[in-house]
Amino acid sequence: QVQLVESGGGLVQPGGSLRLSCAASGMVFSMYDMGWYRQAPGKQREMVAQITIGGSTNYTASVKGRFTISRDNGKNTVYLQMNSLEHEDTAVYYCNANRLSFVYNYWGQGTQITVSS
């Protein structure tokens, strides 16, 4: 059974930093593209960052230069380093694992990020 467990969320002031972690189990981690998505109140879930099995990355425009996604296949973990956080980054952040163009598609339970002074 695939499990994705996020950690590292919380309350942070504008301009601050956080690092999210997503630990995967029940899957061959190195065979999955991984991603971080977020959903703010009243909005649709959106892709934040993706990293392929080969290490290629993709970011939504609003976080480019501020967020960095990385993966450690030895630890079955994907990370999201978030710097220069803004109020607009407030959302529930979800870890995603997928392969074969989302034929196999799994989600974590989500972790809340609140950016507020």
Secondary structure, DSSP 8 states (H G I E B T S, - for coil): --EEEEE--EEE-TT--EEEEEEEESS-GGGSEEEEEEE-TTS--EEEEEE-TT--EEE-GGGTTTEEEEEETTTTEEEEEE-S--GGG-EEEEEEEEETTTTEEEE---EEEEE--
